[in-house]
Amino acid sequence: MATDSALPITLGVMALAGMPAAIAAVICADDMVIQARHRAEKVREAWHEQRTLDRLERAFAPAPPAGPPWTNAARVATVALGAARETMVQFAAQRLSAVGLAPAWLPEPAPVAIGTAPVPFEQIVAALRELPRADVAYDQALRDACLCLGIDEHLADVAGLDLQIERVRVEGALIAAGVVLTES
């Protein structure tokens, strides 16, 4: 009988001792739920922010080149061969017209202006290094360098802040093409 009365007393003591812990767990449970919710919100916000940044990066990234890698080289070669063909036709027309043997189907030779020889690329780069950036001649040298390398530029189409931005873009494209713009 002693054991029968000891069990309820033991359970009562344990309940009495454990009651403050149970009350504290109930009181603190809402804090733990709030903390877990805040952590979940932070993770979701970080994920959303990273996703937005990735989307922006993809939107502003330069488009990959279309076609195989040799497409750009083929385009440049086509332009160069077309220019060489035109030059050769002009040369033949000039020579044959000079001796009076030009056939009727051969185009008339274009008048050759004296002193309009193409400027060597090294001279254009030297001008880029020497001229101040705000000079109109600097913009012309940038245009000439872009023409030599086949780089698109819009320096003549813009003004003001847009011109400065275009200068920076063109300079970056020239540097990427291997042109050294500053003397080190």
Order of alpha helices (4+ residues) and beta strands (2+ residues): alpha-alpha-alpha-alpha-alpha
